[in-house]
């Protein structure tokens, strides 16, 4: 029997209805205004050179702020650099500027204002009242991005912890109808807790619960780390300013499918892969979250467990977007976060290897200039292009060289009857020289990776060889 359709055209309207419903319920993107407050301080002549290379210009700060807002798919209607003579305790900006921007907010029907500056709870509340719209500062925006990017249980917990810690100091009284709750057990009762205090207590209870859950996560991560030490393979951690090409480089080296996008904080949860170097040394390469200027301390603290992978690493690859005009300022920002983690970034013989990425975007003259600069550097960086693959082999050689500092050179004679041991040594060690002897034995000169020394010596002793 053919079903009777209510559609005048005789067609079943339910698929069309479902499609229309899906479109109707799609949330519109929030109309957003991005503001970058900049102090109008006269620049001291002695700071000119430093400022030019190691601090962020207002224009690049604005570009980065817009990139952050785009990372959570906000609809950027307008953006502006806002000069200010000095920060105002009540609104950050002067009253005239607040009024002027309020007119722009109304004219453009703005639903969210992003202020690329730290705002106190009072400043945020006053600006929201003055502009009659939602206001979020740089920290709040970064927290939103991290919340959208977190995928693993650990990442979700860490972001929630940072978010709640941030919100705790920004509770605004939303309960105007309830100034105070009654307390006590008597007829009248004493003054009870203010509603805002109850909210703070509920937030603190949730913070304590997350910290307990994170302890289990940290314990599990520690167990994994101890398991890796038993293998043991050296850990090489990839760090860098967000959008410097870390994940693209990680994918090029490992063949992994880690998300690599032209977008800030595209990678949040750490990823690890085993890599075999040309010398046969095996390492574990770890891709981590990107850093950024003025990274909220609450986030650094919350992600301490994840960032421990960097702290525990045998070698750190600091990937820099060498084609970016503020590459020096970005490098200082990364070094600042590493210092906060207790990693010394100054020693020449330290365990940080700089990788100058995106050389495919440079002109020939600029590339030649950087190559000359790299050769004169006390800690020579490696120039690469994660997109084209140029420089990857020299980078792997540099990693091998840095990790081989503690390697041991050993001369050993392997009887001809121990062919299996001979093959194993070729797979495990770097054979520097090999010579066949008249009695059929093989004389080898081996470079033994420090992490494999005990294992190799144990196998040689087990075979009855003197070492």
Order of alpha helices (4+ residues) and beta strands (2+ residues): alpha-beta-alpha-alpha-beta-alpha-beta-alpha-beta-alpha-alpha-beta-beta-alpha-beta-alpha-beta-beta-alpha-alpha-beta-alpha-beta-alpha-beta-alpha-beta-alpha-beta-beta-alpha
